[in-house]
């Protein structure tokens, strides 16, 4: 081992971010190579709203060696094929953002250009008819593809809904089995080195001092270490004006659907996340446009089942830290910034923060070039997600003051260019390091009422009769694949049914 290699890592805070980091680092590093310590306090609760995910979480779980069905069972999880948006364009309308592709590219253009051409020839079939995820979701079907499933499943993708506190518990068990040390304690002070401003140690409320080479700030919105380093914060509320959320679980009253639902409300939106043992609910809103009491009444009136707890309010400022990696500290999760959970990116951003740490892993010299590149990648991804979220708000036809204000707001130039290009000819601009790929942008652009004036002229190279035959054949293959799937509930019952109720974790 080089004398400069990291000898110790201290993770400040548990919850989803802390235990994801602990599990990943303990997979990559052996206990004799680097001591990994996590400090958390049972007195401090976790936010716990990140119960819906996107498909890249499969890669993270595979990195940890996690068995998929065991993970779903232990977290009271269900499967997720996409997100249904209700009332976002206008009241009474809905659209679906599916994971996976639409159809299969053919000719010289992307599939959706051929679909646009078919529209000009009189075929009014919605694009969703060529999404295996959409068709399975709305028919309540699900299965994990096998090598024998057929080519159509190359367009299929899935993620999960789960209880975030149970996921943290599951990862805690895995991390501790691999040598991570957990310390119970409340952080009282962050002590910096006078000579260079690096973090020297954390002092706990009982007087203990914890030193390390590298510190990971997983302390949530408080960002205890990041604040001590005077990192600064970039406020994005001019584009994403919601600043509060009210969250409450309710009883499950029906078999869980394999998708998340997001319903537009007069000054924000409401989420619905079906788990095996309950349903997660919440309403994100702009406090300047509606009262807390009105949101409380709206949320409680729109639950599927009886509430299982008192609603809990969260306050936030959308945006990001100016440097996620500052000196010898890296902020993960809510400590690094906040983008509301509209497209289920909160847990993903923890995952990519950890993955980038492993890609640009430092030694005790902390070469500033590593931090610069890490921060560049984090910033690029967060900006691309920001633009995607802003699209949902800005492209609307609702009539409430909040939504009219969103429609009139100035948007980032990068988003404006995407909308302009798509509206002109249906082409989708792709930028480096974007999380959401063209099928996702396509779903939301069309769902929010942004329609192209024309299509790629190269789509005209396919004869109309051939075009109709290819599109018809694809639809038939998709319908047959869905027919063969078990229901979502049947799949869970057979492969990953959880215990009736989770058992509390002992400290």
HELIX and SHEET records of a PDB file:
HELIX    1   1 UNK A   15  UNK A   28  1                                  14    
HELIX    2   2 UNK A   57  UNK A   63  1                                   7    
HELIX    3   3 UNK A   68  UNK A   74  1                                   7    
HELIX    4   4 UNK A  111  UNK A  120  1                                  10    
HELIX    5   5 UNK A  127  UNK A  130  5                                   4    
HELIX    6   6 UNK A  132  UNK A  138  1                                   7    
HELIX    7   7 UNK A  151  UNK A  155  5                                   5    
HELIX    8   8 UNK A  164  UNK A  177  1                                  14    
HELIX    9   9 UNK A  220  UNK A  222  5                                   3    
HELIX   10  10 UNK A  224  UNK A  228  1                                   5    
HELIX   11  11 UNK A  292  UNK A  301  1                                  10    
HELIX   12  12 UNK A  333  UNK A  336  5                                   4    
HELIX   13  13 UNK A  341  UNK A  343  5                                   3    
HELIX   14  14 UNK A  346  UNK A  359  1                                  14    
HELIX   15  15 UNK A  368  UNK A  394  1                                  27    
HELIX   16  16 UNK A  401  UNK A  408  1                                   8    
HELIX   17  17 UNK A  413  UNK A  425  1                                  13    
HELIX   18  18 UNK A  438  UNK A  447  1                                  10    
HELIX   19  19 UNK A  457  UNK A  461  5                                   5    
HELIX   20  20 UNK A  464  UNK A  484  1                                  21    
HELIX   21  21 UNK A  488  UNK A  495  1                                   8    
SHEET    1   A 6 UNK A 181  UNK A 184  0                                        
SHEET    2   A 6 UNK A  35  UNK A  40  1                                        
SHEET    3   A 6 UNK A   8  UNK A  12  1                                        
SHEET    4   A 6 UNK A 214  UNK A 217  1                                        
SHEET    5   A 6 UNK A 329  UNK A 331  1                                        
SHEET    6   A 6 UNK A 325  UNK A 326 -1                                        
SHEET    1   B 2 UNK A  78  UNK A  80  0                                        
SHEET    2   B 2 UNK A 159  UNK A 161 -1                                        
SHEET    1   C 7 UNK A  94  UNK A  98  0                                        
SHEET    2   C 7 UNK A  82  UNK A  86 -1                                        
SHEET    3   C 7 UNK A 260  UNK A 265  1                                        
SHEET    4   C 7 UNK A 268  UNK A 274 -1                                        
SHEET    5   C 7 UNK A 279  UNK A 285 -1                                        
SHEET    6   C 7 UNK A 244  UNK A 250 -1                                        
SHEET    7   C 7 UNK A 312  UNK A 315 -1                                        
SHEET    1   D 3 UNK A 187  UNK A 192  0                                        
SHEET    2   D 3 UNK A 199  UNK A 204 -1                                        
SHEET    3   D 3 UNK A 209  UNK A 211 -1                                        
SHEET    1   E 3 UNK A 233  UNK A 235  0                                        
SHEET    2   E 3 UNK A 319  UNK A 321 -1                                        
SHEET    3   E 3 UNK A 337  UNK A 338 -1                                        
END                                                                             
